[in-house]
Amino acid sequence: MKTIVFEVASPEAAMARLIAASSEGVSERCARLSFPSCVDMARVLTPTRWGVVEALTGAGPLGVRELARRVARDVKGVHTDANALVSAGVIDRAEDGKYVFPFDEVRVRFNLRAAA
């Protein structure tokens, strides 16, 4: 099963984790996409865009019309959201124009703490 973790982590923390894993010769068990804050994650992964990600999870490449059918939305709106997700690096676009999200599982990880 291919898993991706959407997480909130500073660029420094994400890089430190990568460097530590590579210096130990250990590969991470899952892909990661880090956002600098919860607010940034929410800006990219809006409720309608979450629907697109959910529909693409484990589905293989999908055209915009099929994707719109699966999320029960209009094609133009889905096209706009899917392109925003491509721009943010969340999903990819195949050579034939279909949208691709090559993961079977999505995990979300972030912590909220009291302000100092």
ABEGO torsion letter per residue (X at the ends): XBBBBBBBBBAAAAAAAAAAAAAAGBBBABBBBBBABAAAAAAABBAAAAAAAAAABGAEBBBAAAAAAAAGBBAAAAAAAAAAAAAAGABBBBAAGBBBBABABBBBBBBBBBBX
